[in-house]
Amino acid sequence: MMTTINWNQVLDSISDNAEEPEVEDRFVKLLLNALGFSSDEWVQQFKTGKGPADFAARKNHDGDKFSVSKINPNLVIEVKGRVSGKAIINLAEGTPMYKKAKEQITGYLLAPKCQTSQWGMITNSTDIQLFRRHGKIVLPATNCMRITKDNISDIITRIKKLLDNQPKALTICIYNDKGGVGKTTTTINLAAILRQQQKKVLVVDFDPQQGDLTDSLGLQEGKVKLSDCLTDPALNVKDTIQAFNLNNKAGQLVKMFDVIPSDSGLSKFMGYDYEARIEKGSARLRDLLDIFVRHYDYILIDAPTNWTFFSKSSVRAADVILMPTEHNNFSSLKNAAKVIKDFLPEVKKLRQDGGPIALPIFFNRHKETEASIKRANAEIKAILTVKKGENDILDPNLLPYYWPKYTKVANDKTIFTVREYEVVSSAAFSRKPAALQHKKAAEYYLKLAQEYFLYE
């Protein structure tokens, strides 16, 4: 049963040199109560299958007490002390201890006995951050927040609101600041393969000029347009949706996925004052799509190239950024670094919730040869190499996005690849995704979905 907690007294009761057990007893147990968990709805030292999490919690249901069954947690928590021995523990974002704690909570959320977990948290009673898991993705649900007496009640209210209103969808922006790398093809075929895996999918074509996605699916703009919804709050964005349907072998119409098509009115926001004409500017698309996050499993946004209102809005609306590149298109490799180093920090600063995050690049339409891989890896090495004193090192902030399996021990430069297949590029003429026409194309895009999003 929840009790009224005097958080000022709680914070005063925790010593400056509190080690982990003190933080657990004087802060985390009270925090769980404030978040709505009774004493039989949480346990300590939960065995995740990848080491013990300090706490795990889940609401009781149908006579199943979590403290007894200890199965199917919804929230796992990694706790740190304010100090360890004589060393001060700094959990502020970007610090070594923060990175370690984030790696731990990510491992727990993806562990065998946490497949039902949607939330993870790290805290030492000085800093706190909430994470969300969707399939194989673990992403920030809040920024890393410094706890004070003035803001602790607001922080707990914010976290509880998120826990009580779990979003269903993962919003993915398919983007690279370089054109011609197959963003639209990736979006369409990823949507098709996710639908084949029984996922409910919404696709958003936010390209103001080309609208290739809308055209390739044979769709037309409707009476209610996305461009109008950007400026008119009286319109219902649900009315922009068109269903992409196909006939099955029996001639029956089968719904595949939903689409918010591009429309001719979007081009009016391409002028120098475009953002000023839309309330909340580049945040508007995110606000519009919020109505769908509890209805779909995946929302895919096809974003145009160049850092304009449209691409900025698409990235700002997303949880994760999926970046197609090509092994022989060196500009696409360099521009991916620009997205990670420049564009994402700009959007994170605007959002103040820790997101979005970038996923490792993949090679699209790849025809692999020993020479092509050698050239691509040489280019990537040039992108990653930075000076540290007198030495050249691989930039640790970029390395996970190019060679995610690379370590000092294992010199693994593997990059996920969607193979070249001629039917993929020609599928647009048939108004049907290649993944729904050909077994080989379906295999390629299923592997893409499994690599980044789905458990196999």
C-alpha positions, 0 to 999 in steps of 0.5 A, a space after each residue: 500500500 502506498 504511503 505518503 513519503 517526505 522526500 526531503 527527509 529521505 534525501 537528508 537521511 542518506 549519507 554523502 558516503 552511502 554505499 549501495 546497501 544504504 541507497 537500496 534501503 533508504 531510497 530505492 525501496 521507498 521509490 518503488 512504493 512511490 511508483 505504486 509497487 507494494 512490498 510483495 510486488 518487488 524482489 531483490 537480487 533477481 536472477 536475470 540469466 545474465 547476472 542478478 539485477 538489484 531489484 525487479 518489480 511487477 504488479 500482482 495479477 490473478 493471484 500471482 504474487 511476484 515476490 513468490 513466483 519471481 517470474 515475468 518482471 516488468 521493471 528491473 533496477 541497477 543500484 549504485 552507491 554514492 561511493 564505493 570504498 573511497 571512490 565517489 560514484 558519478 552516474 552523470 551521463 557520459 561518465 565511465 560509471 554511467 556507461 557501465 551502469 547503462 551497459 548492465 541495465 541493457 544486459 539485464 533487460 535483454 536477458 533470458 528471464 526478462 523477456 517481459 520487462 519493458 522498463 529498466 532504471 539506474 540510480 544511486 539516489 543522486 542521479 536517476 534514469 529510466 530506460 525502455 525496452 522494445 524487442 531487442 532495443 533498449 533506449 532512454 525513456 528519460 534523460 539522466 536526471 540529477 535529483 534534488 529536494 526541489 525536483 524529486 517529486 516531479 521526477 517521480 511523478 514523471 517516471 510513474 506516468 511513463 510506467 503507467 502509460 506504456 507505449 506499444 510502438 517503436 518509432 523508427 526513422 530511416 535516415 541518412 544525410 546522403 541520398 541514393 542509399 535506399 531509404 524508401 526501399 528499406 522502409 517499405 520492405 521493413 514494413 512488409 516483413 514486420 507485418 508478416 511477423 504479425 506486427 501492426 505497422 504505420 508508415 509515414 512518408 514525410 518527403 515533401 518533394 519526391 514522395 517516392 514511398 507513396 508513389 511506389 505503393 500506388 497511394 494518393 493523398 486523401 481529403 485530410 492531408 498531413 500538411 494540413 494537420 501540421 497547422 490545423 489542430 482541429 483536424 484529426 491526423 487519424 483521417 490521413 491514414 490510408 490502408 495498403 492492401 493486397 490481394 491474396 492467392 484467393 483474390 481476397 483483399 488483405 490489409 498489409 499496413 497503414 500509411 500516412 502518405 506524402 502530399 503536395 501541400 508539404 512543399 509549402 513548408 520548404 521556405 526559409 520561414 517554414 518552421 515559424 509557420 508551424 506551432 512548436 516547429 519540428 516538434 509538431 510531427 512527434 506530437 501528431 504521431 503520439 496518438 498512435 504509439 499505443 496502437 501500433 507495434 512499429 511506426 516507420 518514418 521515411 525521411 528526406 535527405 539534407 538537414 531540413 525541417 522535414 528530416 529534423 522533424 522525422 528524427 525528432 519524432 523517432 525513438 531510433 534512427 536506422 541508417 542505410 549506407 552503401 559500401 561503395 558510397 563513401 559519402 553515405 559513410 561520412 554522412 552517417 557520422 555527421 548524423 551521429 555527431 552533429 544532428 542527434 545531439 542537436 535533437 537530444 538537446 531539444 527533446 530532453 528525454 535522452 532520445 533518439 538513439 542511432 543504431 549501427 549502420 548497415 550496408 544496403 544493396 551490397 555486392 560483396 567482394 574482397 576488394 570492396 570490403 577492404 576499401 569500405 573498411 579503410 574508409 571507415 577507419 579513416 572516419 573513426 581515427 582520432 588523435 589522442 596525444 601522440 597516438 591515433 585511436 579509434 573514436 570510442 564514441 563512433 566505433 559502436 555505430 560502424 563496427 559494433 562487434 569490434 573489441 581490442 581482443 576481437 578485431 571484428 569489423 562485421 557490418 550487417 548487410 542487405 545483399 544486392 538483389 535485382 528484384 528489390 529495385 524493380 519492385 516499385 513498378 509493381 506497386 508491391 514490396 519486394 519482400 512480399 514477392 520473392 522469397 530471397 528478398 523476404 529472407 534479406 529483410 527478415 534478417 534485417 528486422 531480426 538484426 535490429 528489432 526482433 528476436 529470432 
